[in-house]
Amino acid sequence: MTKRSLFKNAAAATLALTLALPSASAFAAKQSATSLAPVREAAESFGAQVHWLSGSQTILVTKDGHKLVLTLGSAEALFDGKPVALSEPVRIAEGRALIDAEFLAEAFEVTDPAQSKANDGTQDPADLFLKALLAGDGAEAAKYVSASSSYALPAAMLNRLWANYEMVFGKAAGTPSKSQSANSIHRNVTYAFQTSAIPMNLTLRLNAAGEIDDMYIAAATSSGAYQKPAYEDSTAYTEREVTVGEGAMALPGTLTLPAAGEGPFPAVVLVHGSGTNDRDEAIGGGKPFRDLAVGLAAQGIAVLRYDKVTYEHTFKVAADPKFTLKKETVDDALKAVALLKKTPEVDVSRIFVAGHSQGGYAMPLITAGDSNGDIAGTILLSGPSGKFADVLAEQQAELVSRVKQLGQDTTPYEQQAAVYTSIAAMVNDPQYTVDHMPEQFPIQPAYWWFEQKNYVPAELAKQQSGPMLILQGENDWQVTMKQFAGWKTALQNRKDVTFKSYPQVNHLLAKADGLSIGAEYAQPSNVSKEIIDDISAWVRGIQ
């Protein structure tokens, strides 16, 4: 068997690793030959203020008494009341308004030498860091790391980091292509490498001072696979960049608002599944959270989604030996609710939280953490009802069974199942606790697993109250119908819970022809319109 085949089989088996597959694609705004950049980030980098003009498709940029008015889709702008031509029309990509960054800097006469250095490809600290990283010179690479992140990216680790990457992805060949994007937290510089086994993308996250603040690496996937859903109406919503939380672990996000009506609107916070998910929860050819956001906004419901902490602050998270489900999922969901409470367009009495997969698994903990009663109701989308370790073992058995039904080779899946079933057994072993963990636990941080070993979502939810909507795809192998039945059994005495399941719908909340085993995730897919309609009707029915 060739090395490429081995990697292919290993990748297929690893589909079963998490309840919701980690995002393999870095979140990046599309670039053009004229170096389009997000308006807000580009303007704020030199001290300008940016305002979306309510009820219109225009953006106001101000600095030192000067005013620039931009109109979406137009190649003409007004600077201090006078028309000026743009080399490219102002456009929207991935929820961000993009503009020719060079024009913006020239209009406001930005001559900051530090900025010029950052924009010079030979002097970009990201390039200099990468050069040292590729050379295995950790001491040199560490010079470009922010002081606040030095604990997560120490020189000793940087010495071997690239060599370790090449052991997984294969030897890099040629010069990587480079692209950039920005959000409310970082300037993101992504290098796309062609390798001998699996093409990969390395994204460096730089802070406002131009220092390396974190990194993210993943197998490269086709960015063109996703297709907008048929139910999307681009005139039915507006979007703006927001920041969830504050400090070193703050997260960039997108607030999607209905274009019709003045509000305040009911709002939904979207909480990710397992893995390093971006705000769209992009997986293969699907972006479930983006679909939910535009679909619900078109029906009068605001939606807040954000990049997960494991995606935006990957190495800082990895450096935390006591990283927990609370830190990964619960805390940021509650911070997102707090942000919506301060948002004028949102009806603060009608803020809902929807969790997909692990996000649904954590929902009773999110409810328990809502000490002020700010959450009006919760929505579970293919959320496990039982112990995480038990769900992991069940997931493996279900996948092997389905592969066998399809007449395919089950060998790699059985091998993977054996590994994760043994991990589940280790987690469930009563001799192990957070104070006495196995010396060689295969998935780190071990603390994450053992801290929640006795947590049963449905049992905690049984003790709670408040409107709940529990939705489940009947074609889902990652969270099976057994978990849906677990919710029904545990919550049978609660009168405030609504249940519904959907034939054909897989774990990405999309209809799939045939038996789902995850292979279809690579193809374009969209959240079922029926799910969006049901969520909308339920939210609007809660007063």
Buried (B, 14 or more C-beta within 10 A) or exposed (E): EEEEEEBBBBEBBBBBBBBBBBBBBBBBBEBEEBBBBBBBBBBBBBEBEBEBEEEEBBBBBBBEEEEBBBBBEBEEBBBEEEEEEBBBBBBBBBBBBBBBBBBBBEBBEBEEEEBEEBBEEEEBBBBBBBEBBBEBBBEBBBBBBBEEBEEBBBBEBBBEBBEEBBEBBBEBEEEBEBBBBBBBBBBBBBBBBBBBBBBBBBBBBBBEEBBBBBBBBBBBBEEEBBBEBEBBEEEBBBBBBBBBBEEBBBBBBBBBBBBEEEBBBBBBBBBBBBBBBBBBBBBBBBBBBBBBBBBBBBBBBBBBBBBBBBBBBBBBBBBBEEBBBBBBBBBBBBBBBBBBEEBEBBBBEBBBBBBBBBBBBBBBBBBEBBEEEBBBBBBBBBBBBBBBBBBBBBBBEBBBBBBEEEEBEBEBBBEBBEBBBEBBEBBBEEEBEBEEBBEEBEEEBBBBBBBBBEBBBBBBBBEBEBBBBBBBBBBBBBBBBBBBBBBBEBBEEBEEBBBEBBEBBBBBBBBBEEBBBBBBBBEBBBBBBBBBBBBBEBBEEBE
